[in-house]
Amino acid sequence: MPAKELVEYVAKSLVDDPEAVHVEETRDRDGIVLELHVAEDDMGKVIGRNGSVAKALRTLLKVTSAREGEPVSLEIV
């Protein structure tokens, strides 16, 4: 599963308003940057207590990017 679809699937599973979730993919000199957009009320659910959910998402992306061979980073906006 490509990184963008993985982040979108996990985020939609976590939030109350899955229609507001969308992921934008851009490229920079360091690799792929994924920007995760969620409803303002769901921001805490995606970040988690002390950033635990965000850290877990980034760990999943590291595994995915290792298989694809291109670094992927996640920004939650």
C-alpha positions, -999 to +999 in steps of 0.1 A: +000+000+000+015+034-010+023+058+019-004+083+010-032+057+010-019+042+043-019+076+061-054+084+047-068+050+058-054+052+093-065+088+098-100+081+086-102+052+110-093+075+139-114+106+134-151+114+139-153+132+105-136+110+079-149+132+050-127+161+062-095+139+059-073+145+029-036+139+022-015+160-001+017+146-015+046+169-025+082+162-034+112+181-021+149+175-022+147+152+008+119+129-006+082+128-003+063+151+021+027+141+031+005+168+045-024+154+065-054+176+068-082+168+093-111+187+109-100+210+137-120+190+163-102+158+152-067+172+154-061+158+190-072+123+179-046+123+151-018+137+172-026+117+203-015+122+239+021+135+239+022+128+201+019+091+204-004+086+175+016+109+153+048+090+162+032+057+153+021+071+119+056+083+113+070+049+122+046+032+098+058+056+071+095+047+078+087+011+072+067+019+040+094+042+027+121+016+033+103-008+011+097+019-016+132+032-014+123+069-010+121+088+023+087+099+033+079+125+060+045+135+076+032+169+085-001+172+103-018+205+094 
